[in-house]
Amino acid sequence: MRRPVTVDKRAVEQDAEAVRVWHEETWPTIRARAKAENGEVLFGDQIGVRSDQVTGRTWGAKGATPIVRRTGNRSSVNAMSSISTRGRMHFMVFTESFDARVMCRFLARIVGHFDRKVHLIVDRHSVHRSKTVRAWLAGHKYEIELHSLLSYSHELNPDELVNADSNAACPAPTGPGTRPNSRPRPAGFPTGASVSNTSSAATSAARTSATSSTGTL
């Protein structure tokens, strides 16, 4: 008997040859440089969470739409996070829009957590490539370096799984409509930059990305 399986999505705009080069050349080069410098490799990304977003599933009587009680006030929070190939996560929560100033603040906090050089791999968001961020990086080139992922290739970034897990968990449904025996999920992140262990799926993805051709760092 056939069962439904989870679909892994790929953008039609993705360049398959560029992905091959990333796995076989670009990533091994970044890893080798970090190892030679006794540095740390992190994958980073940003996320936004709204109080009125639709998340999760629940049980309900046949023919009756279940009701989940939640706040009617609209609010939002953003976060920038990074995950290492060992599954160690750093994140910073902020309420303003994501811009170059926020990015530089996150970079400064990341640098403050390490006594060695950090190689941070991020997507091609315009903020990451902004003049302000480039100028900040130029003044901290011995502490941190940014590397860009390929366009339309979110699956190469294990931090995307952290974001997906956060979107699925925040805000967590509560009340009579909540699915029974479900695992408790966090309702959000504490303010500030912190370090914690992340989900096993994201950790596994980080290791997979790191070991696709070379082995863990």
C-alpha positions in Angstrom: 0.0 0.0 0.0 1.4 3.3 -1.0 1.6 6.1 1.5 1.9 9.9 1.0 5.4 11.2 1.4 6.8 14.6 2.2 7.6 16.6 -1.0 11.0 18.3 -1.2 10.6 21.5 -3.2 13.1 23.0 -5.7 12.7 26.3 -7.5 12.5 25.9 -11.3 14.9 28.9 -11.6 17.6 27.0 -9.8 20.9 26.4 -11.7 21.7 22.7 -11.3 25.3 23.2 -12.4 25.9 26.0 -9.9 24.5 23.7 -7.2 27.0 21.0 -8.2 29.9 23.5 -8.1 28.7 24.6 -4.6 28.8 21.1 -3.3 32.1 20.0 -5.0 34.1 23.3 -5.0 32.7 26.3 -3.1 31.7 24.6 0.2 34.9 22.5 0.5 36.9 25.7 -0.1 35.0 27.6 2.7 35.4 24.6 5.0 39.1 24.3 4.3 39.7 28.0 4.9 37.8 27.9 8.2 39.8 24.8 9.3 43.1 26.4 8.4 42.2 29.5 10.4 40.8 27.4 13.3 37.5 29.2 12.6 33.8 28.5 12.8 31.3 28.0 10.0 27.7 29.2 10.5 24.7 29.3 8.2 22.4 32.3 8.8 18.9 33.5 7.9 16.2 35.8 9.1 12.5 35.2 9.9 9.3 37.1 10.7 6.5 35.8 12.9 3.0 37.3 13.2 0.5 36.8 16.0 -2.3 36.2 13.4 -0.5 33.7 11.2 -2.1 30.4 10.5 -0.1 27.6 12.1 -0.6 24.0 13.1 -3.4 21.5 12.9 -5.9 20.2 15.5 -8.6 17.6 15.9 -12.3 18.3 15.5 -15.7 16.5 15.5 -16.9 15.4 12.1 -18.8 18.2 10.4 -17.8 20.8 13.0 -15.1 23.3 12.5 -12.8 23.4 15.5 -12.2 26.8 17.2 -8.8 27.8 18.6 -8.8 30.8 20.9 -6.1 33.3 20.2 -5.5 37.0 20.6 -7.2 39.5 18.3 -4.4 42.0 18.6 -1.9 42.0 15.7 1.7 42.0 16.5 4.9 40.7 14.9 8.5 40.0 15.8 11.6 39.3 13.7 14.6 37.2 14.3 18.0 36.6 12.8 19.7 33.3 13.5 22.6 31.2 12.6 23.4 27.5 13.1 26.7 25.7 13.0 27.5 22.3 11.5 27.4 20.9 15.1 23.9 22.2 15.6 24.7 25.1 17.9 22.4 28.0 17.3 22.7 31.8 17.9 19.8 34.1 17.5 18.7 37.7 18.0 15.1 39.0 18.2 14.1 42.4 17.1 10.9 44.3 16.4 12.0 46.8 13.7 12.3 46.0 10.0 15.3 44.0 8.9 17.9 46.4 7.5 21.7 47.0 7.4 21.8 48.4 11.0 20.1 45.2 12.4 22.4 43.0 10.3 25.5 44.8 11.6 24.2 44.5 15.2 23.7 40.7 14.7 27.2 40.4 13.2 28.7 42.2 16.2 26.9 39.9 18.6 28.1 36.8 16.7 31.6 38.1 16.8 31.3 38.6 20.5 30.5 34.9 21.0 33.7 33.6 19.4 37.4 34.0 20.0 38.2 32.9 16.5 37.2 33.9 13.0 33.6 33.2 11.9 32.6 32.3 8.3 28.9 33.1 8.0 27.0 31.7 5.0 23.8 33.6 4.1 21.5 34.1 1.1 21.7 36.9 -1.4 19.3 39.3 0.5 20.0 42.9 -0.5 20.7 43.8 3.1 23.5 41.2 3.3 25.2 42.9 0.3 24.5 46.5 1.3 27.1 49.2 1.4 26.7 49.6 5.2 27.2 45.9 5.8 30.2 45.7 3.5 31.8 48.6 5.2 31.3 47.0 8.6 32.7 43.7 7.4 35.8 45.5 6.0 36.5 46.8 9.5 36.2 43.3 11.0 37.8 41.1 8.3 39.9 39.2 10.8 36.8 38.4 12.9 34.1 37.5 10.5 33.6 36.9 6.7 30.3 36.6 4.8 29.8 34.0 2.0 26.7 34.1 -0.3 24.6 31.0 -1.1 23.2 30.4 -4.6 19.9 32.1 -5.6 16.8 29.9 -5.5 18.6 27.3 -3.4 17.2 27.6 0.1 17.7 23.8 0.7 21.5 24.5 0.9 20.9 26.5 4.1 20.1 24.4 7.1 19.0 27.5 9.0 15.9 27.5 6.8 14.8 24.4 8.8 15.1 26.4 12.0 12.8 29.0 10.5 10.4 26.4 9.3 10.3 24.8 12.8 9.7 28.3 14.4 6.9 29.1 12.0 5.2 25.8 12.8 5.6 26.4 16.6 4.9 30.1 17.0 2.3 30.9 18.2 1.4 27.4 19.6 -2.3 26.6 19.6 -3.8 26.3 23.0 -7.2 25.4 24.5 -9.8 22.7 23.7 -8.9 22.6 20.0 -5.3 21.7 20.6 -4.3 18.3 19.3 -4.0 15.9 22.3 -0.7 14.4 23.3 1.2 16.9 21.1 4.7 17.9 22.2 4.8 21.3 23.9 6.3 23.9 21.6 7.8 27.3 22.5 5.6 30.4 21.9 8.5 32.6 20.9 12.1 33.6 21.5 13.5 35.5 24.4 14.7 39.0 23.5 18.4 39.4 22.8 21.2 37.2 21.4 21.4 33.8 22.9 22.8 30.3 22.3 20.9 27.1 22.4 20.5 23.7 20.9 18.1 23.5 18.0 15.9 20.9 16.4 17.4 17.5 15.4 16.2 18.1 11.8 18.1 21.3 11.5 21.2 19.8 13.1 21.0 16.9 10.7 20.6 19.2 7.7 23.6 21.3 8.9 25.7 18.2 9.1 24.4 16.9 5.7 25.2 20.2 4.1 28.6 20.1 5.6 29.3 16.5 4.8 27.9 16.4 1.3 31.4 16.0 0.0 33.9 16.5 2.8 32.8 15.5 6.3 32.0 17.6 9.4 34.0 20.6 10.4 
